[in-house]
Amino acid sequence: MANQSNQWLKQAQKYQAELLKRLEALIAIPSVYDAQTANVNQPLGAGVAAALSYLENMARQDGFKVRRTAKNMVTVISFGPQDATQTVGILAHTDVVPGGNDWTVTQPFEPKIVHGCLYGRGTHDMKSDLMAAYFAIKQLRDNQFQPKRRIELIIGSDEESNWRDMDNYLVDNPEPTVSFSPDGAFPVVPGEMGFLTLSIDFTGNNQGSWGLAKFDAGNRDNVVPGRAEALIHLPQDQTQIVLRAYEDYLANQPDLSGEATTSDDDQTLHLLLNGVAAHGAYPQLGQNAGTYLANFLSQYPFEGQAQAFLQFIGQQNHQSPFADKLGLRFHNDIMGDLVMNVGQMHFTDKKPSEVHINFRYPEGITKVAMMTQVQRHLRGLQARVYLHHNFISHPHLVDLDDEIVTTLEQVYANQTNTKPSYNISNGGSYARLFNRSVAFGGQFPDVEMTSHQADEYVVIDNISRAQAIFAESLARLSDHLD
């Protein structure tokens, strides 16, 4: 079996030069959602439409069947019997997050190869794996493989925004019989945590001689805030005391840094705290700047909603990535632990203020339980708690004995000389929208994750490795009918 698996890789490597040429052209297209250029024909903007058109033209030139669906948001490239009632789907997307200004190796949409790595926006998430999946289909076709199930590469274009593409796809098209999304990690990922965000809205106010004028941390629910700021008013005789205490607080936390400045009258203090940013799906890997700053301030005699706000995030939700302090610690034997990220904290005196808490949760706990426990721990915070409607999704878990799981487990194990295994993800892919669908690659376990970061890159040799794994997987999944 090891020798046979090696043949898959040898075949895939023959395509590397051609694949790279096409991949670089795709990466050069800034396929970022753009409302300014959106219309009926290009509902997600000109860049996204250009990327879909590029892939369609490429596939047609190679002789594949191509169709556009889901209100011009999804392209489907198919191989195999067009009248087949069973299908194997590969779920991909061609949209990317914006480029950013802090790149050093190259510019985001100017792909560049350095020391065996290809740099550019979308190399890791997920244009390289999309192209590896396409060339896996081409590899099968070029070797005269005849699938019994039709293979469909389903390419969305709104994954980085609101998933409107797949919402419309499911209205217009049946689900694949089985499918996988190469928008995750190896080995196979049969389960993805549910996720929801609770928004806690209130009006900021102060009472007494200590005043919280403004507090800001975070601007995305799925990121652990790496920076927090507060503007406070305090009695004049307290300024130097607070400054010394803040210096000591930071000195006792080696992962934190910050600074404090005072106004001319010495009664207004501006505090800045730098923590450690991380993906909100894995909050235990970060140091939440917002909860740390609130934790420091919560020891002082603020009153009113300012005091309740600081206590809620600085005590009830500080250093609690598994939601222990909210009474929400929960473990599922297959899917693992619930995790929680306080992603946004904004307070303005006499103005609307809010806290956003993002949960990633396994099967066995309900949205009602999470909302109820948060409400119970508000204490003096007079707030409305409701479900924030961005990125709400139930936990997704495919039967571990399903062929889509066991087949992909075995293929990956054979080609990497490892034991069959699986992972559960705290993140999300299109797979969660389909019943018999899993995430599968192309992130290898020993490779740095650079999605959404500056200097995003992929190891070039790993593209062929992924292609070989995808090709064998598609051959096995499409070679029989239920």
N, C-alpha and C positions, 0 to 999 in steps of 0.2 A: 504493500500500500504506500510506503514511503517513496519508493521509486516512481509509482504512478503519480503521486502528488507532485514530485519533482518535475514531471513532464508538464503538468499544468503551468508551473512557474516558467519553465524553459520556453513554452509557447508564448506566455504573456510577455516575456522580456523582448521578444521579437518586435513587439508593437511600441516599445518605449519611445523611440525617436518620433514616430508619427503622433503618438499620444501627446508628448510634450509640446510639439508644435501647435496642435489644436488647443491644448490646455492653456498655453500662454496667450493665444488669441482670445480665449474665453475670459481669462482673468483680466485682460486689458479692457474689457467692457465693464463700465461702472454700473453694475446691475443693482443699484440702490433704489428703494422706493422713493418716488418723487411725485408728490401731489401736484406740483406745478405743471408737469407735462402729461398728467394722466387724462385719458379720455376713454371712450367706449372701446376703441381698438387696442389701446394700451392702458388698461385700467390701473396699472401700478407704476406707470411712468415710462419714459423713453428708454432708460437704461435697462430696465428689466425686460421690456419688449425686445430690445436688440439682442439680449442674451438668448431668449427663447427662439428668436428667428435664426440666430447663428446655429443653434443646435438642430433646428429643423432642417435647415439647408444642408448641414453636414450629414444628417441621417438620410435625407433623400438622395444625396449624391452617392451614398454608400448602398443604396438600394433598399432601405427599410421603409415600411409603412409608417406614415406620420399623420397625426391629426391634432387639431387644437380644440380644446373643450373648456368647460367651466368659465364661461364668459371671458374668453381670451386670456385666462390666467394659468392654464395648465397645457403642456404639450405631452402627448403620448407617442412613444416610439415603440413599435411592436415587431416581434419576430416569431414566426411559427404559424400554425393553422388559424386563419382568420375566422373560421367558423367554430373554433373550439369553445366549448361551454365552460372550461376551467382555465384559469390563468395564474401565472406567477408574476407578482408585481414587485418592482424595485421603486421605492419611494424616495425621490430626491428633490432638491430645490436649487435654483440658480441665483436667487437673490442673496445679497450680502449686506452686512452692516456698513455704515459709512467708513470712509478711509481713515480720517484723523490726520493730525499735523505732526505727530511725534515719531514718525518713522525715521530710521537711520540707515538701513541697508539699501532701500529703494523707496520710491513713492508707491502708494497703495495699488494703483492700477498700471504700474510699469513693472511687469514681472521680471525677475532677475534670478539667475542661478549663481549661487555662491557655495563652494565646498560641498557639492552634492545635494544642496537644498534649493528648492524653488520658493522664492519669496513673492508675496503679493496678497492683496485682500481676497479672501475666498479660497486660498490654497488649502487651508485646513478645513474650513467650513463653507461649502463642502464641494467646491468645483473639482478638486482632484478625485474625490471618491465618486462623484457623478461621472467623470470621464472614465474612471476605472471600471465602473459598472457598464457603461456604454461599450467600452472595448472588450469587456468580458462577453457581452452578447455577440459582438463582431467576431471574437475568437471562436465562439461556438459555430457561428454561421460559416466562417471561412474553413472550418474543419468538417463541414457537411453534417453537423449534428442536426437531427430532426426531432424537435420537441413534440411531445404529445399535448402538453398544455401550452397555450400561447404565452410568451414572455412579453411583458409590457414594462418599459421604463417610463414611469409617471413623474414628470418634472414640474413641480410647483414653482411659485414665484413670490409667495408672501409669507414664507416661514419666519422671517426675521421681524415681521410686524404682527398681523392679526389673523393669519391662517384663513383669510377669505378664499384663497384658492382651493383648499381642500374642502371647505364648507360647500362651495359650489360644485366641486368634483363629485361629491357624494350625492348631490341632488340629481346630477345628470348621468352618473355612471354607476354600475354595480361594483361592489367590493371585489378585489382579486380573491381567488380561492385561498391562496397563501401569499404572503408578501414580507419583505424586509426593507428596512431603511438604512442605507450605509451612512448614517448621520449620527453615529455614536461611537461605540468602542467594541473591540474584540475582547473576549469571545462574545457569544450571542447574549443579547439583553432581552429576555422574555417579559420583563416587568419594568414599568416606569411609575414612579410615585405620582399620586394625585397632587395637584397644586391649586392653591387658592390664596387670595390676598384679602385680608380684612382691613377695611378703612375705618379709622376711628376719628371722627370729626367733632370739633368743639370750638368754642370761642375763647381766645386767650384773654386772661385778665390777671391783675395783680392786686394785692392788698398789703398794707404795711409799708415799712421803710426799705425793704429789699424788693427790687423789681427786675423781672426778666423781660427785657424789651424785645429780644429776638433770639431764636434758637433755630439752627438749620443743620441738618445732616442727611445726606443721601438724596438722589434724584431718580433712582430706579429700584423697583421692588425686589429684583432678583440679584442685587449686588450688596454685599456687606459694605456699608459706608466706610471709606478710608479717611474722611475728613469731616470735622464738625466745628461749628462756630457758635458763640453765644455773646450777646451784648447785654450786660447787666448794670443796674444802678444799685448803689449800696451806700450805707452811711459812711461818711468820710473817714471815721476812725477805724473802719474795717478794711480799707483798701490794701494796705501793706500786709495785713494778716492773711487775707485771701491770696495775695500774690505769693507769699512764702509757702502757703499750704499747697498752692497749685504746683509750684516748683517741686515740692517734696512728693506730691502725688505722681507727677511724671517721672521723677527719679526712681520711684519704686516700681515702675512698670517699664521694663526694658524694651518692649515692643512699641511704646508710645513716644511721641514727641509733641512739642507744641510751643506756643508763645503767648504772652499776655501783654497788652498795652493799656495805658490809662489815658483818660482825657485830661485837659489842662486843669480842671477843678478837682481832679483826683476822685471823682465820684461815679465815673462811668468806666467800666472795665470791659475790654474786648478779649475774649479767650478763643484761641485756636488750638484744636487738638488733632493730631494725625495718628490714625490707627493703622490697621492692615486690611486693605480691601481684599475681597475674595468673591467667588461666585456664590450667589445666594442659595444655590442648591446644596452647598457644603459650608454652612456658616461657621462650623467648628474650626475651619482653616483660617479664619480671619480674626481680627480684633476690631469690634464695632466702635468706631470713633464716637458715634452719637450716644450710645448707652454709657460709654466711659465718661464722656463729658457730663452727661446728666447724673451719673453716679457721683461724680465729684461735687456738683452743685447741690445735690439733694440733701447734703448735710447742713445746709444753711437755711435760715428761717424765712424762706419765701412763703407767701400765703396765696390763697385763692387758687385759680386754675393753674397758675405757674407752679405752685407747690405740688399739686396733684399730677401734673404732667411730668415733672422731674422725678417724682416718686415712681410713677408708672413705668417709665422707660429706664430709669436709673437704678431701680431696685427690683421691681416685678419682672423685668425683662433683660436685666444685665447679666452677661456671662451665662446665658441659658439657651444654647443652641438646640437642645433637645426638649425645650419648653417645660422643664421640671418645675420652675417657679409658678407657672400657670396651671399646674396640675394636669399637664397634657403629655407627660412621658408615655410613649406607646411604642410597642415593638411587635412586629409580625415576623414569624420564624422564617418565612421565605423572603419577604421584601425588606425587612430591617426596621430601622428606627424613624419615627417622625422627626423632622427637623424644622426649625423656625428661624426666620431672619427678620429683624426689624430694619426694613430697608429705607424708610423715609420718616423723618421726624422734623416737623416744622411748627414753630410757635411764634406768633406775633401778637403783642399786646393789643387788645381790643379789636382783633381781626380774626377771620376764620383760620383755624389751625388744624393740624392733622398728624396722625401716625399711621403708617402702613406696616402690617405684619404679614409676611409671606410664609405659608406653610407648605412643606413637601411631606405627604403622608401616605402610609401604606393602606392596604385593605384592612377593614376592621374598626375604623374610627370614622365618625360622621362629621359633616360640616357643622351640624347643630351643636355637637359636643365642643368643637373648637370655638365657635362663636359664644356659646354659653360660658365657657371658662374664661374667655377674655373679658366678657361683661362682668363676671364675678370679681375680677381683679382690678377693675377700674377704680374702685374705692371712691375717692372724692372727685374723680374726673367726670364732669357732666358732659357726656359725649354720646353721639349716635354711632353704633357699630353696625356695619353692613358689608355685604360681599362686594368687593371691587371687581368689576366685570372684565378686567383684562386678565387673560390666562387663568381661567378656571377649568379644571379638567379632573375627572375621576381617576383613581388609580387604574392602571392597565396591567393585567397579568394574563399571559397565555399559558394554558395547560403545559406543564413541563414535559409531558409525554407526547405532545403534538409533533407531527412530522417537521413542522417549520423550526421547532426548537432542537429536536434530536438530530436532524440532518445537518443543520448548521454547526451544532456542537461537534459532530463527528468530522466534518470537513475541516474545520479550523484546527482541531486536534491533530488530524492526519498531516496537514501541511506545515504545522509548527512543532511537531513531535512533542505535544503536551497531552495532558489528560483532558477528556471532555469536561467542560465546566460552563457556567453561565454567570452573568452579573445582573444586578438590579441597579437601575439608574435613578438618580434624583432629578435628572434633567428631563427633557421631553423631545420626542421626535414625532414625525407624522405617523409612526407605527401605532401610537396610542389611539388613533382614530379608527383603526381597522381591527376586526375581531381576531383574525389569525395572522397577526403581524408582529414582528419584533425589530428591534434595532440590531444592526450587525455591521461593525466596522465603520470607517476604516481606521480608527485610532488604535494603534498597537500599544500594548501595555507598557513598553519600554520607551515610549516617545513623549516628549513634552507636549502639553496641550497649549496651543497658541490661538485658538478661536477667539475672534473679536479683539485681539490684542494688536499693538503696534508690532511691525516686523513679523507678521503672521507668515508661517512657512510650512512646507511639507518636505520630508525626506524623499527624494525622487525614487530611490530603489523600492521604497515601501508602496509606491503606486502600483508597480508590477506585482508585488506580493499580494496586495489587495485584489487586483484584477484576477490573479490566479485563483484565489479563494472564492471570489464571486462567480467565476466561470464554472468551477466544479460544483458549487452550490446550485447554480441555475440548472446545470445539466441534471443533477440528481432530482431536484424538485420538479422539473418539467418532463421527466422521463416516464411518468406513469399517471394514471387517472384514478380518482377515488371510485 
